[in-house]
Every structure is written in C-alpha cells, then in structure tokens.
Amino acid sequence: MWVGRAYGRRYAPAMSREIFARTHASVETLHEFLLAGARLTPDKPAVIQAVGGETGSLSYRQLAQRVDGYAATLDELGLDIGDRVVLESDTSATAIATFLACSSLGLTVVPVSPETPAQRLALIAESTEAALHLQTVDGRREAVPTPLGTGRFGTDGIQVERAPAPRSRHRRELVPTDPAYMIFTSGTTGRPKGVVMSHRGVLAFFRGMLRHGIVSAEDRVATTSPLQFDFSLLDIGLALGSGAAVVPVPRSLLRWPRRFVQFLTDSGTTQVNGVPSIWRGVLRHEQAGLAALGEQIRGVLYSGENFPLPELRQLQRALPRARVVNCFGSSESIAASFTDVPNPLPEDADRISIGHAHPGAEMLLIDEDGRPVDEPGVVGQIHLRSAALFNGYWNDPQATAAALVPDPLNPAAGQVVFRTGDLAYRGEGGELYFTGRADSLVKVRGNRVELGEVERRVREFPGIAGAAALMLSQAGKDPVLATFVVLDAGVDGVEEMELGAFCLEALPDYMVPQQVRVLDELPVNANGKIDRRALARRAGEPAQG
C-alpha cells in the first residue's frame, strides 16, 4: 500500500516559478504537490525552525526522506485509505513530515493542538472513529482514549506505543477526491464541527493562491498559526508550493513582542503570515525593532479577521517596502481571495476591499430571496463557486446541505456552491467589501445591527487600539449593546460620552454602544480571533452574537 516516493536525485539549485507551476500541474495529491521541491531543488531549505535556542534547517531532500521513513512505519499498521489519524502538535518540521506521510498513505489527518482539552479531544476521536493518535516525542498527552492506537514522532522516526485496533483494508488506490484532512471548528450546537477537505480541493486552492505570486523560491515564510487552524496549511502550501522555506514561529514567542521580532530577525524571515492580533503587541511595544526589519521583510499576509486600519497604517510605516495582502475566506475553502492593500493606505480609506475570488473561483452575492445582487452598495451573502470546496461536514448531512447549496444561478445543473454566511457589498469596480457575518447580526430595539460595523466605528476613535462589540443580557431588562476596548499606549482612559457622540456622527443611535469597558487586552481563542464567549464571561452575562 505504501505509495511514498524517493527524492534523492540532484537537480539545478534554482528553479523558476514557471517550472514549479508545470510540475504542480501534473500531480493530484497533497504530498506530491508539497514535495515537488525535493525533485527540483533538493538541497534548498524546506523548513527553518528554532532548535535549542538556535535556528536550524531541513532541506527538501531531508524532508522527503523523513516523510518516506514515517510512511514506512505507518504502513505496517494495516490502516486503510480514508482512516483517520489525530495529529497533536504545533507546527514543526516533524509535524509537517508526519502530515505528508499520512497523505502519502491516503490517511485523513485530523490536526489538534497540544492545548486541546481532554474532553474535546475524546469527542473528536470518538466522532471521527479515529484509528491512531500521534504526538511529538515530548508531548504531554497521557490519557489517550482507547481504542485509539498511539505513537510518538520525532527526528528518529515514529515509535508506536499502542497498536490501533485491527482494521480491514478495502482500498488499493488513493484518488484525488479522497479526504486529505479534517479541520474542526466551533459549531453553533456547541459540538465541534469537522470540515472535510479532499486532495483535489486543497490542490485547487493552492494552485489558485500561487498564481498571485505572493512569494518566490527565495523567501522564508513565517507561519504563526496553530497546526489545527487551516491558516497554517495555507502557509505551508504557500511556502513549499513555491519552493520557499516555511518558518514555524514557536507559539510561546507570540506573547513576547521583542522575542518574536528577534526570532524573525534570526531566522531571516522575509514573509510573515498570521491573524492581525499577532502584530498588536509588536506595534505597541516593539515598533523600533520591527522597523529595523524594513529591508528584510518583503511581505505580510493576514487573515481571520479585519485588520484595524490605524494598526495597519502603523505596520506599513514600520515596513514601508512590504507587500501587504488581505486574505479572506473560511475553512470550507481554506480561503477565497487575496487582495493587495494599497501602500500607503490612504488616510481617508475606511474599509479594505476583499477584492475578487482567487483564480479558479468566483464569489457571488445573493440576497435573502435567493436573487443575485449586482448593483454597487447593496449587501448580500457571499456564495462561493470553486473547485476548492470542502466535501462536507463530518457526519452532519443537515449542516452540509445548508452550506453546500444548489447554484442559485443555475440550480438545474446539479452544481453546488458554498453559502458562506459572510455579508458583503460591491464597490464601483465590482470588488467586494466584507461587512460582517450573517450570524453576528443582533437586534437592538427591533433594528438589525451588524456587530462588525459597530466595532469598526469604535476603533476609529482616537486612543482606541482595538474593540469588540456584543450584546449583554440583563436580568429583568432589555439586552444592552456593549463594547470592550483596548487603549493605545499612554492613553489613560476613554470618555464614554465623547465616544458616543463620535459614533453618532456615523451610526444611528441604536448602534451606539451603551456600555464601554476598558481591558488591557482583548481575549483571543487558539486561532487568534477575538473570543466573544470569554468577553461575555468577563462581563458576567451571557452574550448574544
């Protein structure tokens, strides 16, 4: 069953983007796509990471050899194509190799964080009927639920601790429509929701993304997202798919701006990817250190949430030569668009466009009655037509049917599109502007309010560095619209009446926050997005929206 390949031959040290593109056009599986560099530029660094306080690298040849060795061990376990493997790790060279080894055997990877609570891990393992749990040699997970097999991976290979329950092999050939991985996101029911992505889907996305030319083979791409967040897979695909090097940033460094900047310096990082919140501490406390990287860092890509415009302008001032790309989308298609941010961002700009879908995809706007929205300025829900769509939600046909819907423009054709839940309107040039989530609409005195619109206005108030809005319930009273804010360095407080008057200049009165609470920082979840549930707990009331 082992379909791993050898990559020991020598080739010319430098290859153009066109040669990589031609090579990628002939492959159909994730591991073949990401290991193309092992055939084209085997001696170039593939992964650069911190080891014992120093930076070390793994070449494409070494990465491919590690993949082959891991695959040989996994192949002896008798797992079948499509069996699920829980991969518990932060992003690292060994984790990437394990991921690709599973891919070469047709095993579906379910990445989880080492910080995942035991109850959630057990729920994921049970719901997916996973066969095997793998963690690093120094992983601290002990009580792995049976009947999962268990093993540990490191530079010396994979050590199987508990063999998986005997399984039957029915499959002989891995095909592009087989699931490559499954990302678990938060579900509205309170249970995690598994997004199943096929080899064909992820490769369609990678090919569309690489046509933007965001990085070259000479770049070093810092990834700051946890492995279970598909943004990390975007980073890995962007780097390895371009013949560049991926640079996993240790999670612990993101809390320390000076150490984060020093790591970027020491690793020779030229491209930094992550959610906007990774920059907040750096911009507040380590601006000089960041500015010193102005000649080194050529690109920044952000995703996951809106980048507050004052912070974005501050980032551009610190890195004036960097190409800043706004990446927009969701796990169900990894992403949908890549849009260059104007440099410098005009002072009168109040929104950042999400542009158009990446090559090979199309974003439609559909109104509440299922009709297309073509005129500028009218809000509709984004429906994504793409070959990069997910297969469905794991074992949830109802949720899948609600998300993958018949093409509203041609329902008789049998084609489905992804109803994203994202709201947007068109600009005069046809470009899209994201306005918020359909599921973050709340009612204030009977009026529909998009929380993102409130947050955007509050962040424009002088002295406010970040803001999050939500509805707070009150015993015996109507819910109240509240905003939680973080202040710029040196700002002692905010006058609620002044902020209210400022909001009234652009918003109707029912959208003006009735409560303002100042925090040292906004809580974020494991993926770096604002954690509204944590805010609600801090307020002592259940949140709406």
DODO-912387 format. One record per residue (C-alpha): residue number from 1; residue in one letter; x, y, z. Coordinates in steps of 0.05 Angstrom, whole numbers. Layout:
<atoms>
NUM,A,X,Y,Z $
...
</atoms>
This chain:
<atoms>
1,M,0,0,0 $
2,W,58,47,13 $
3,V,59,98,-43 $
4,G,116,142,-17 $
5,R,168,164,-67 $
6,A,244,172,-66 $
7,Y,272,242,-78 $
8,G,347,232,-76 $
9,R,366,257,-146 $
10,R,404,322,-155 $
11,Y,376,379,-197 $
12,A,396,451,-212 $
13,P,397,494,-148 $
14,A,349,547,-173 $
15,M,282,537,-208 $
16,S,234,589,-234 $
17,R,162,596,-212 $
18,E,141,572,-282 $
19,I,178,506,-273 $
20,F,145,495,-206 $
21,A,78,511,-238 $
22,R,88,460,-293 $
23,T,109,407,-242 $
24,H,48,421,-199 $
25,A,2,414,-258 $
26,S,18,340,-264 $
27,V,6,320,-191 $
28,E,-60,303,-158 $
29,T,-44,292,-84 $
30,L,-24,337,-28 $
31,H,43,305,-12 $
32,E,66,304,-84 $
33,F,49,378,-91 $
34,L,86,400,-29 $
35,L,147,356,-41 $
36,A,159,379,-112 $
37,G,219,418,-86 $
38,A,252,352,-66 $
39,R,256,335,-140 $
40,L,271,405,-166 $
41,T,314,438,-112 $
42,P,331,382,-62 $
43,D,386,419,-25 $
44,K,347,482,-11 $
45,P,318,493,59 $
46,A,246,470,65 $
47,V,234,483,139 $
48,I,273,530,185 $
49,Q,258,526,259 $
50,A,284,541,328 $
51,V,324,484,359 $
52,G,354,493,428 $
53,G,355,568,423 $
54,E,387,567,354 $
55,T,357,563,284 $
56,G,367,501,242 $
57,S,340,479,175 $
58,L,315,416,140 $
59,S,326,412,65 $
60,Y,274,388,16 $
61,R,312,323,7 $
62,Q,315,312,82 $
63,L,242,328,90 $
64,A,223,278,35 $
65,Q,267,225,67 $
66,R,234,236,134 $
67,V,166,231,101 $
68,D,186,165,69 $
69,G,212,137,135 $
70,Y,150,157,173 $
71,A,106,128,118 $
72,A,142,61,122 $
73,T,127,55,196 $
74,L,55,76,189 $
75,D,44,29,131 $
76,E,59,-31,176 $
77,L,-1,-14,220 $
78,G,-51,-40,169 $
79,L,-92,24,163 $
80,D,-136,34,103 $
81,I,-142,93,56 $
82,G,-191,142,89 $
83,D,-176,121,161 $
84,R,-169,180,208 $
85,V,-105,198,245 $
86,V,-106,250,301 $
87,L,-43,292,296 $
88,E,-30,330,360 $
89,S,26,380,352 $
90,D,46,451,339 $
91,T,74,467,270 $
92,S,144,439,262 $
93,A,187,402,211 $
94,T,169,335,243 $
95,A,95,352,244 $
96,I,96,372,171 $
97,A,132,307,154 $
98,T,81,266,193 $
99,F,24,302,158 $
100,L,54,287,90 $
101,A,70,215,108 $
102,C,-4,205,125 $
103,S,-22,238,60 $
104,S,22,190,20 $
105,L,-17,132,50 $
106,G,-85,162,39 $
107,L,-97,172,114 $
108,T,-141,231,134 $
109,V,-104,277,183 $
110,V,-143,309,240 $
111,P,-96,362,269 $
112,V,-108,384,341 $
113,S,-69,429,388 $
114,P,-29,403,448 $
115,E,-73,452,488 $
116,T,-137,417,467 $
117,P,-178,398,530 $
118,A,-182,323,542 $
119,Q,-258,323,536 $
120,R,-256,357,467 $
121,L,-201,310,443 $
122,A,-242,250,465 $
123,L,-303,278,429 $
124,I,-264,289,364 $
125,A,-232,219,368 $
126,E,-299,186,382 $
127,S,-338,224,329 $
128,T,-287,211,274 $
129,E,-275,138,295 $
130,A,-201,154,291 $
131,A,-153,96,286 $
132,L,-89,128,312 $
133,H,-65,186,356 $
134,L,4,214,342 $
135,Q,41,266,383 $
136,T,113,290,389 $
137,V,164,252,429 $
138,D,159,305,484 $
139,G,83,311,480 $
140,R,48,312,547 $
141,R,-17,278,529 $
142,E,-22,215,571 $
143,A,-94,193,576 $
144,V,-109,180,503 $
145,P,-176,145,499 $
146,T,-180,73,475 $
147,P,-187,40,426 $
148,L,-142,92,392 $
149,G,-73,68,374 $
150,T,-18,115,399 $
151,G,50,135,375 $
152,R,103,189,380 $
153,F,143,221,325 $
154,G,210,256,325 $
155,T,275,262,287 $
156,D,289,188,298 $
157,G,223,166,267 $
158,I,155,143,293 $
159,Q,151,98,355 $
160,V,85,62,360 $
161,E,64,54,433 $
162,R,-3,22,426 $
163,A,-23,-11,360 $
164,P,-90,11,332 $
165,A,-147,-39,333 $
166,P,-144,-88,274 $
167,R,-176,-59,212 $
168,S,-191,-86,143 $
169,R,-161,-57,81 $
170,H,-212,-49,25 $
171,R,-178,5,-16 $
172,R,-120,-1,-63 $
173,E,-113,66,-97 $
174,L,-112,137,-68 $
175,V,-153,183,-112 $
176,P,-156,260,-113 $
177,T,-227,261,-85 $
178,D,-205,224,-21 $
179,P,-204,266,43 $
180,A,-135,295,58 $
181,Y,-151,326,125 $
182,M,-206,347,172 $
183,I,-206,414,209 $
184,F,-251,420,270 $
185,T,-283,488,281 $
186,S,-332,512,333 $
187,G,-403,492,317 $
188,T,-467,530,333 $
189,T,-492,470,371 $
190,G,-434,472,419 $
191,R,-403,409,388 $
192,P,-340,416,345 $
193,K,-355,413,270 $
194,G,-308,375,224 $
195,V,-293,407,156 $
196,V,-270,351,108 $
197,M,-224,374,52 $
198,S,-202,329,-6 $
199,H,-135,326,-41 $
200,R,-168,355,-102 $
201,G,-199,412,-63 $
202,V,-136,434,-27 $
203,L,-94,430,-91 $
204,A,-145,471,-129 $
205,F,-138,524,-75 $
206,F,-62,521,-74 $
207,R,-58,529,-149 $
208,G,-104,590,-147 $
209,M,-65,620,-90 $
210,L,3,611,-123 $
211,R,-19,648,-185 $
212,H,-17,712,-143 $
213,G,59,707,-138 $
214,I,59,725,-65 $
215,V,127,693,-51 $
216,S,185,667,-91 $
217,A,231,607,-82 $
218,E,280,652,-45 $
219,D,231,672,10 $
220,R,226,648,82 $
221,V,153,646,103 $
222,A,138,653,178 $
223,T,76,617,199 $
224,T,45,638,266 $
225,S,-19,598,265 $
226,P,-30,533,304 $
227,L,-30,470,262 $
228,Q,-104,456,274 $
229,F,-122,523,243 $
230,D,-123,515,167 $
231,F,-86,581,160 $
232,S,-23,541,178 $
233,L,-37,495,119 $
234,L,-44,556,75 $
235,D,25,579,99 $
236,I,56,511,87 $
237,G,26,507,18 $
238,L,48,578,1 $
239,A,119,564,22 $
240,L,132,492,-1 $
241,G,88,501,-63 $
242,S,134,559,-84 $
243,G,199,523,-69 $
244,A,209,571,-10 $
245,A,222,554,63 $
246,V,169,552,117 $
247,V,189,581,185 $
248,P,145,558,243 $
249,V,144,611,297 $
250,P,143,579,367 $
251,R,75,593,398 $
252,S,107,618,462 $
253,L,143,675,426 $
254,L,78,708,402 $
255,R,64,733,473 $
256,W,131,769,476 $
257,P,139,823,423 $
258,R,214,831,430 $
259,R,227,756,426 $
260,F,180,750,367 $
261,V,217,805,329 $
262,Q,284,775,347 $
263,F,262,707,320 $
264,L,241,739,254 $
265,T,310,771,251 $
266,D,350,709,268 $
267,S,311,664,221 $
268,G,319,711,162 $
269,T,243,713,153 $
270,T,221,752,92 $
271,Q,146,739,94 $
272,V,102,739,157 $
273,N,33,708,157 $
274,G,-18,709,213 $
275,V,-81,739,242 $
276,P,-78,814,255 $
277,S,-72,805,330 $
278,I,0,779,324 $
279,W,21,850,308 $
280,R,-15,886,363 $
281,G,37,877,418 $
282,V,94,889,369 $
283,L,64,955,345 $
284,R,52,978,417 $
285,H,118,957,448 $
286,E,169,939,395 $
287,Q,159,987,337 $
288,A,233,1005,332 $
289,G,254,932,329 $
290,L,202,919,275 $
291,A,225,980,235 $
292,A,296,951,236 $
293,L,268,894,194 $
294,G,245,941,140 $
295,E,296,916,89 $
296,Q,287,843,108 $
297,I,212,832,109 $
298,R,183,838,39 $
299,G,113,813,52 $
300,V,57,807,104 $
301,L,-6,766,94 $
302,Y,-63,769,144 $
303,S,-129,733,151 $
304,G,-181,711,201 $
305,E,-210,780,219 $
306,N,-208,853,200 $
307,F,-142,889,210 $
308,P,-157,954,248 $
309,L,-138,1009,200 $
310,P,-97,1051,250 $
311,E,-55,989,265 $
312,L,-49,972,191 $
313,R,-23,1042,175 $
314,Q,26,1035,233 $
315,L,50,969,205 $
316,Q,60,1000,136 $
317,R,101,1057,166 $
318,A,145,1007,202 $
319,L,153,962,140 $
320,P,145,1012,82 $
321,R,171,963,29 $
322,A,128,903,49 $
323,R,72,879,4 $
324,V,12,871,50 $
325,V,-41,821,27 $
326,N,-111,815,55 $
327,C,-131,741,53 $
328,F,-205,728,61 $
329,G,-244,663,68 $
330,S,-262,606,113 $
331,S,-242,534,128 $
332,E,-293,506,79 $
333,S,-248,530,22 $
334,I,-185,549,62 $
335,A,-192,620,33 $
336,A,-229,654,-24 $
337,S,-189,716,-43 $
338,F,-122,751,-38 $
339,T,-122,827,-45 $
340,D,-63,874,-42 $
341,V,-72,931,8 $
342,P,-54,999,-23 $
343,N,14,1023,1 $
344,P,9,1071,33 $
345,L,-63,1062,54 $
346,P,-99,1129,40 $
347,E,-116,1168,103 $
348,D,-188,1174,81 $
349,A,-196,1099,70 $
350,D,-246,1070,119 $
351,R,-251,999,91 $
352,I,-205,948,59 $
353,S,-231,911,-2 $
354,I,-230,835,-4 $
355,G,-227,842,-80 $
356,H,-247,784,-124 $
357,A,-241,709,-115 $
358,H,-174,677,-129 $
359,P,-163,647,-199 $
360,G,-207,586,-208 $
361,A,-262,612,-162 $
362,E,-318,663,-162 $
363,M,-355,699,-106 $
364,L,-429,714,-118 $
365,L,-474,759,-76 $
366,I,-543,731,-63 $
367,D,-600,767,-27 $
368,E,-648,737,24 $
369,D,-696,717,-31 $
370,G,-643,678,-69 $
371,R,-633,731,-123 $
372,P,-565,755,-147 $
373,V,-541,824,-123 $
374,D,-504,861,-178 $
375,E,-513,935,-161 $
376,P,-459,970,-120 $
377,G,-471,984,-47 $
378,V,-525,931,-36 $
379,V,-508,878,16 $
380,G,-516,805,0 $
381,Q,-489,739,26 $
382,I,-426,712,-8 $
383,H,-436,646,-45 $
384,L,-370,615,-68 $
385,R,-366,576,-133 $
386,S,-300,537,-133 $
387,A,-265,471,-144 $
388,A,-232,482,-76 $
389,L,-295,470,-35 $
390,F,-297,421,23 $
391,N,-330,353,16 $
392,G,-378,367,74 $
393,Y,-382,369,150 $
394,W,-363,303,181 $
395,N,-424,261,196 $
396,D,-470,321,192 $
397,P,-511,317,127 $
398,Q,-560,370,152 $
399,A,-506,423,163 $
400,T,-473,402,98 $
401,A,-538,412,58 $
402,A,-547,480,89 $
403,A,-477,502,68 $
404,L,-468,468,1 $
405,V,-529,492,-37 $
406,P,-552,488,-109 $
407,D,-522,542,-152 $
408,P,-575,597,-149 $
409,L,-559,620,-219 $
410,N,-565,550,-250 $
411,P,-599,503,-200 $
412,A,-617,451,-253 $
413,A,-544,436,-268 $
414,G,-532,398,-203 $
415,Q,-473,442,-184 $
416,V,-467,465,-113 $
417,V,-437,529,-85 $
418,F,-416,546,-14 $
419,R,-464,592,24 $
420,T,-411,624,67 $
421,G,-452,665,117 $
422,D,-408,725,101 $
423,L,-441,791,82 $
424,A,-411,839,32 $
425,Y,-427,892,-19 $
426,R,-396,910,-86 $
427,G,-355,973,-99 $
428,E,-360,1012,-164 $
429,G,-307,967,-195 $
430,G,-342,903,-176 $
431,E,-294,889,-118 $
432,L,-325,863,-54 $
433,Y,-325,895,15 $
434,F,-338,849,75 $
435,T,-388,877,125 $
436,G,-395,820,175 $
437,R,-427,753,188 $
438,A,-500,736,177 $
439,D,-497,700,245 $
440,S,-468,762,280 $
441,L,-529,804,266 $
442,V,-565,823,330 $
443,K,-629,861,344 $
444,V,-628,926,382 $
445,R,-698,955,395 $
446,G,-722,915,335 $
447,N,-667,941,289 $
448,R,-616,894,257 $
449,V,-545,911,277 $
450,E,-481,882,250 $
451,L,-431,880,307 $
452,G,-372,888,260 $
453,E,-399,956,237 $
454,V,-401,980,309 $
455,E,-331,955,322 $
456,R,-304,989,261 $
457,R,-330,1057,283 $
458,V,-307,1049,355 $
459,R,-236,1032,331 $
460,E,-234,1098,293 $
461,F,-239,1137,359 $
462,P,-173,1170,378 $
463,G,-135,1130,430 $
464,I,-171,1063,419 $
465,A,-126,1007,393 $
466,G,-177,951,390 $
467,A,-251,939,401 $
468,A,-302,882,405 $
469,A,-377,891,410 $
470,L,-431,844,435 $
471,M,-500,843,465 $
472,L,-503,831,540 $
473,S,-566,805,573 $
474,Q,-591,840,636 $
475,A,-636,809,688 $
476,G,-706,838,680 $
477,K,-683,889,628 $
478,D,-671,892,554 $
479,P,-603,869,529 $
480,V,-551,923,524 $
481,L,-501,936,467 $
482,A,-432,938,498 $
483,T,-362,949,471 $
484,F,-297,925,501 $
485,V,-237,968,482 $
486,V,-161,967,488 $
487,L,-127,1034,491 $
488,D,-64,1059,456 $
489,A,-1,1062,497 $
490,G,0,1124,540 $
491,V,-76,1134,538 $
492,D,-106,1131,608 $
493,G,-180,1125,592 $
494,V,-238,1140,547 $
495,E,-296,1187,557 $
496,E,-359,1148,543 $
497,M,-399,1210,524 $
498,E,-346,1232,475 $
499,L,-343,1162,445 $
500,G,-419,1161,440 $
501,A,-420,1228,404 $
502,F,-366,1204,357 $
503,C,-406,1141,340 $
504,L,-469,1183,328 $
505,E,-433,1220,273 $
506,A,-434,1157,230 $
507,L,-483,1109,262 $
508,P,-557,1111,281 $
509,D,-569,1119,355 $
510,Y,-590,1046,365 $
511,M,-520,1024,341 $
512,V,-483,1067,393 $
513,P,-455,1025,450 $
514,Q,-490,1036,515 $
515,Q,-433,1007,556 $
516,V,-357,1016,547 $
517,R,-309,972,584 $
518,V,-233,982,581 $
519,L,-188,920,581 $
520,D,-113,911,580 $
521,E,-123,864,520 $
522,L,-179,830,483 $
523,P,-182,756,496 $
524,V,-169,713,434 $
525,N,-181,639,421 $
526,A,-130,588,398 $
527,N,-135,614,327 $
528,G,-121,685,346 $
529,K,-192,711,336 $
530,I,-229,752,387 $
531,D,-262,705,438 $
532,R,-331,734,449 $
533,R,-351,680,498 $
534,A,-291,699,542 $
535,L,-313,772,538 $
536,A,-383,752,559 $
537,R,-356,712,618 $
538,R,-314,772,638 $
539,A,-377,814,637 $
540,G,-413,763,678 $
541,E,-471,756,629 $
542,P,-487,710,570 $
543,A,-471,742,503 $
544,Q,-514,748,442 $
545,G,-479,748,374 $
</atoms>
